[in-house]
Amino acid sequence: MLLKLKFLKIFFIIIILIIAVLAIYAIFFREVPETISKEYTVSTQDITGGININVTNRLVELIVNENSNEIKIQYGENQKEYYDFQINDNKVLEMKLTSNKELFDYIEINNSNVSPIKVELPVQFLGGLSITTSNNDIVIPEIDIQGNLELNANNGNIILNSVNISKDVNLTGKNGNITGTIKGSYDDFSINAKAHKGDSNLPANKEDGLKKLNVYTNNVDINLNFED
């Protein structure tokens, strides 16, 4: 029995040493691929159905351009991570992160070399907006969105700055706060809000309202206000 425990102890020490060596190699000796800044441009007439962005480890920030009828997405990509853009039959622009990372590529001190995604929209956007990211924030400026708004952030904040939404709102967060202001009256929305292991300034359930506001969080707080 003692011999078996001694063998297991030696085995785990060897495993830990191997992991440590691999981590040191990945951090200090692995060649980091060069990131190239790029821009994708499309007319708003071509994507009246909305925008769907699905990425990881990226800040996603919207920027309003009052003098443009184009949508511009600024991003960075390299040989390990790049994006696929498609416009589906419903005229929804889909932006998806594709990765061919190897094991060493996931061992990083931080993600400071990851380029943020900046989406430039006209002040009034006719479609809906769906954004999913992790380990970073989603920031929405003062803008008029004529469709649904769906935001999902894992280990990041969701920040709304005087956003006007014509239809329904779905916000989901984990380990990051959901804060900001939504244009319109409190009475405009039926509300379902749940902050698991966090605080919320919204009612858990409110039935009256023509538009739906669903907010779900885990380990974070909800602080959303309304402004007419």
C-alpha positions as CSV (number, residue, x, y, z in Angstrom):
1,M,0.0,0.0,0.0
2,L,2.8,2.4,0.9
3,L,4.6,1.5,-2.3
4,K,1.5,2.3,-4.3
5,L,1.0,5.7,-2.6
6,K,4.7,6.5,-3.2
7,F,4.4,5.6,-6.9
8,L,1.3,7.8,-7.3
9,K,3.1,10.7,-5.6
10,I,6.0,10.4,-8.0
11,F,3.7,10.1,-10.9
12,F,1.8,13.3,-10.1
13,I,5.1,15.2,-9.5
14,I,6.2,14.1,-13.0
15,I,2.9,15.3,-14.5
16,I,3.2,18.7,-12.8
17,L,6.8,19.1,-14.0
18,I,5.8,18.3,-17.6
19,I,2.9,20.8,-17.5
20,A,5.3,23.4,-16.0
21,V,7.8,22.9,-18.8
22,L,5.1,23.1,-21.5
23,A,3.8,26.3,-20.0
24,I,7.3,27.9,-19.9
25,Y,7.9,26.9,-23.5
26,A,4.5,28.2,-24.6
27,I,4.9,31.5,-22.8
28,F,8.5,32.4,-23.5
29,F,9.6,30.5,-26.6
30,R,6.5,30.0,-28.7
31,E,6.4,32.3,-31.8
32,V,3.3,34.5,-31.6
33,P,1.6,34.9,-35.0
34,E,1.4,38.4,-36.5
35,T,-2.1,40.0,-36.3
36,I,-3.2,41.9,-39.3
37,S,-5.8,44.7,-39.1
38,K,-8.7,44.3,-41.5
39,E,-12.0,45.9,-42.3
40,Y,-15.2,44.4,-43.7
41,T,-17.7,46.8,-45.3
42,V,-21.2,46.2,-46.5
43,S,-24.3,48.3,-47.3
44,T,-27.1,48.4,-44.8
45,Q,-29.5,47.6,-47.7
46,D,-27.8,44.2,-48.0
47,I,-28.3,43.1,-44.4
48,T,-31.8,44.3,-43.4
49,G,-32.2,41.2,-41.3
50,G,-29.5,42.1,-38.8
51,I,-26.1,41.2,-37.6
52,N,-25.0,38.0,-35.7
53,I,-21.5,38.1,-34.2
54,N,-20.2,35.0,-32.4
55,V,-16.6,35.3,-31.0
56,T,-14.5,34.5,-28.0
57,N,-11.9,36.5,-26.0
58,R,-12.8,39.8,-27.8
59,L,-14.1,43.2,-26.8
60,V,-17.0,43.9,-29.1
61,E,-17.8,47.7,-29.3
62,L,-20.4,49.5,-31.5
63,I,-19.6,52.9,-32.9
64,V,-22.2,55.2,-34.5
65,N,-21.5,57.0,-37.7
66,E,-24.2,59.5,-38.4
67,N,-23.0,60.2,-42.0
68,S,-22.9,56.7,-43.4
69,N,-25.2,54.1,-44.8
70,E,-22.6,51.4,-44.6
71,I,-21.6,48.9,-41.9
72,K,-17.9,48.7,-41.2
73,I,-16.4,46.0,-39.0
74,Q,-12.8,46.5,-37.9
75,Y,-11.0,43.5,-36.6
76,G,-7.6,41.7,-36.5
77,E,-6.8,38.1,-37.6
78,N,-3.8,35.9,-38.0
79,Q,-3.0,32.4,-39.2
80,K,-4.3,30.9,-36.0
81,E,-7.6,32.8,-35.7
82,Y,-9.6,34.3,-38.5
83,Y,-13.2,35.2,-39.3
84,D,-15.9,33.9,-41.6
85,F,-18.4,36.4,-43.0
86,Q,-21.6,35.3,-44.6
87,I,-24.9,36.9,-45.5
88,N,-27.7,34.3,-45.2
89,D,-31.0,34.1,-47.1
90,N,-32.7,36.3,-44.4
91,K,-30.2,39.1,-45.1
92,V,-28.5,38.5,-41.7
93,L,-24.7,39.2,-41.6
94,E,-23.0,36.4,-39.7
95,M,-19.5,36.9,-38.3
96,K,-18.0,33.8,-36.8
97,L,-14.5,33.2,-35.3
98,T,-12.6,30.2,-36.7
99,S,-9.6,28.8,-34.9
100,N,-7.0,26.3,-35.7
101,K,-5.0,26.8,-32.5
102,E,-2.8,24.0,-31.1
103,L,-2.4,23.2,-27.4
104,F,0.5,25.6,-26.9
105,D,-1.5,28.5,-28.3
106,Y,-4.0,28.4,-25.5
107,I,-1.3,29.0,-22.8
108,E,-1.0,32.8,-22.6
109,I,-0.2,35.2,-19.9
110,N,-3.0,37.5,-21.1
111,N,-5.0,38.3,-24.2
112,S,-3.6,41.8,-24.7
113,N,-2.5,41.0,-28.2
114,V,-6.1,40.1,-29.2
115,S,-7.6,42.8,-31.4
116,P,-11.0,44.2,-30.4
117,I,-14.0,44.1,-32.8
118,K,-15.4,47.5,-33.6
119,V,-18.7,47.6,-35.5
120,E,-19.5,50.9,-37.1
121,L,-23.3,51.4,-37.7
122,P,-25.5,54.3,-38.8
123,V,-27.4,56.0,-36.0
124,Q,-30.5,54.1,-37.0
125,F,-30.0,50.4,-37.7
126,L,-33.0,48.6,-39.3
127,G,-32.1,45.1,-38.3
128,G,-31.6,43.2,-35.1
129,L,-28.4,42.6,-33.3
130,S,-27.0,39.5,-31.7
131,I,-23.5,39.4,-30.1
132,T,-21.8,36.6,-28.1
133,T,-18.3,36.9,-26.6
134,S,-16.3,35.7,-23.7
135,N,-13.5,37.1,-21.4
136,N,-14.3,40.6,-22.5
137,D,-17.0,43.2,-22.7
138,I,-19.8,44.2,-25.1
139,V,-20.4,48.0,-25.3
140,I,-23.4,49.4,-27.1
141,P,-23.5,53.2,-27.6
142,E,-26.5,55.5,-28.1
143,I,-28.2,54.0,-31.1
144,D,-31.6,53.2,-32.5
145,I,-32.0,49.4,-33.2
146,Q,-35.2,48.5,-35.1
147,G,-35.0,44.8,-34.4
148,N,-34.3,42.5,-31.4
149,L,-31.2,43.0,-29.3
150,E,-29.5,39.8,-27.9
151,L,-26.2,40.1,-26.0
152,N,-24.3,37.3,-24.3
153,A,-21.1,37.8,-22.3
154,N,-19.2,35.2,-20.4
155,N,-16.6,36.7,-18.0
156,G,-17.3,40.2,-19.4
157,N,-19.6,43.2,-18.8
158,I,-22.5,44.2,-20.9
159,I,-22.8,48.0,-21.1
160,L,-25.7,49.9,-22.7
161,N,-25.5,53.6,-23.2
162,S,-29.0,55.1,-24.0
163,V,-30.0,52.4,-26.4
164,N,-33.3,52.5,-28.1
165,I,-34.7,49.1,-29.1
166,S,-37.9,48.7,-31.1
167,K,-38.5,45.1,-30.2
168,D,-37.4,42.6,-27.6
169,V,-34.2,42.6,-25.5
170,N,-32.4,39.5,-24.2
171,L,-29.2,40.0,-22.0
172,T,-27.2,37.1,-20.5
173,G,-24.1,37.5,-18.5
174,K,-21.7,35.6,-16.3
175,N,-19.0,37.0,-14.0
176,G,-19.5,40.5,-15.4
177,N,-22.1,43.2,-14.7
178,I,-25.0,44.2,-16.9
179,T,-25.4,48.0,-16.6
180,G,-26.6,51.1,-18.5
181,T,-29.7,52.8,-19.8
182,I,-32.5,51.8,-22.2
183,K,-34.5,54.5,-23.9
184,G,-38.2,54.3,-23.3
185,S,-40.5,54.0,-20.3
186,Y,-40.4,51.3,-17.7
187,D,-44.0,50.6,-18.7
188,D,-43.0,49.7,-22.3
189,F,-41.5,46.4,-21.2
190,S,-42.6,43.2,-19.7
191,I,-39.7,42.1,-17.6
192,N,-38.1,38.8,-16.5
193,A,-34.9,39.3,-14.5
194,K,-32.8,37.0,-12.4
195,A,-29.5,37.7,-10.8
196,H,-28.1,34.5,-9.4
197,K,-25.6,35.3,-6.7
198,G,-26.0,39.0,-7.5
199,D,-28.2,42.1,-7.0
200,S,-30.7,43.5,-9.5
201,N,-32.6,46.7,-9.6
202,L,-35.2,45.1,-11.9
203,P,-38.3,43.2,-10.8
204,A,-38.1,39.4,-11.1
205,N,-41.4,39.4,-13.1
206,K,-43.4,42.2,-14.6
207,E,-46.1,41.2,-17.1
208,D,-47.4,44.4,-18.7
209,G,-45.5,45.9,-21.6
210,L,-45.5,45.6,-25.4
211,K,-41.8,44.7,-25.5
212,K,-39.9,42.0,-23.6
213,L,-36.9,42.6,-21.5
214,N,-35.2,39.3,-20.3
215,V,-32.1,39.6,-18.2
216,Y,-30.2,36.7,-16.7
217,T,-26.9,36.8,-14.8
218,N,-24.7,34.6,-12.7
219,N,-22.2,36.0,-10.1
220,V,-22.9,39.5,-11.3
221,D,-25.3,42.5,-10.8
222,I,-28.0,44.0,-12.9
223,N,-28.3,47.8,-12.9
224,L,-30.4,48.9,-15.9
225,N,-32.4,52.1,-16.0
226,F,-35.0,53.6,-18.3
227,E,-35.0,57.1,-19.8
228,D,-37.8,58.8,-21.9
